[in-house]
Amino acid sequence: MTYKFEKLEVWELAMEFNDLSYEIAHELPDREKFNLNSQLRRASTSIALNIAEGSTGQTNAEQKRFLSMLLDYILK
């Protein structure tokens, strides 16, 4: 079963960003293992999760509004 958000380019980009963030986090020094590493992974994961969560039970118009607000928040 395919979810509505999985068809969105922005969700695909968020997943690519998440993969890249994990690669970068893996390269950080050990002293950052529980600080920056963890924060980077959680922040990048939350973008894709917010997109997925925002798509459940919404009309296309509501989802568009939600994604617009999410994008505005991310870009600030």
C-alpha positions in Angstrom: 0.0 0.0 0.0 1.3 3.4 -0.9 0.6 6.4 1.2 -0.2 9.8 -0.2 3.0 11.4 1.1 5.2 8.8 -0.6 4.3 10.3 -3.9 5.5 13.8 -3.0 8.8 15.0 -4.3 9.4 16.9 -1.0 9.1 13.7 1.0 11.6 11.9 -1.3 14.0 14.9 -0.9 13.5 14.7 2.9 14.4 11.0 2.8 17.5 11.7 0.7 18.5 14.5 3.1 18.0 12.1 6.0 20.3 9.5 4.4 22.9 12.3 3.8 22.6 13.5 7.4 23.2 10.0 8.7 26.3 9.7 6.5 27.6 13.0 7.8 26.8 12.1 11.4 28.7 8.8 10.9 31.8 10.8 10.0 31.7 13.0 13.1 34.4 12.5 15.7 33.6 10.1 18.6 33.4 13.0 21.1 30.2 14.2 19.2 28.6 10.7 19.3 25.9 11.7 21.8 25.6 15.4 21.1 25.8 16.7 17.5 25.5 13.3 16.0 22.3 12.5 17.8 20.8 16.0 17.2 21.6 15.9 13.5 20.0 12.5 13.1 16.8 13.4 15.1 16.4 16.7 13.2 16.7 15.2 9.8 14.4 12.3 10.6 11.8 14.7 12.0 11.4 16.5 8.6 10.2 13.3 6.8 8.1 12.2 9.8 6.4 15.6 9.9 5.6 15.4 6.2 4.2 11.9 6.7 2.2 12.8 9.8 0.8 15.9 8.1 -0.6 13.8 5.3 -2.8 11.5 7.3 -6.5 12.3 7.2 -6.2 15.5 5.3 -7.6 16.7 2.0 -5.2 17.7 -0.7 -5.9 21.4 0.1 -5.2 20.9 3.8 -2.1 18.9 3.1 -0.8 21.6 0.7 -1.4 24.2 3.5 0.4 22.1 6.0 3.4 21.5 3.8 3.6 25.2 3.0 3.7 26.0 6.7 6.3 23.3 7.3 8.5 24.7 4.5 8.2 28.2 5.8 9.3 27.0 9.3 12.3 25.0 7.9 13.5 28.0 5.8 13.5 30.4 8.7 
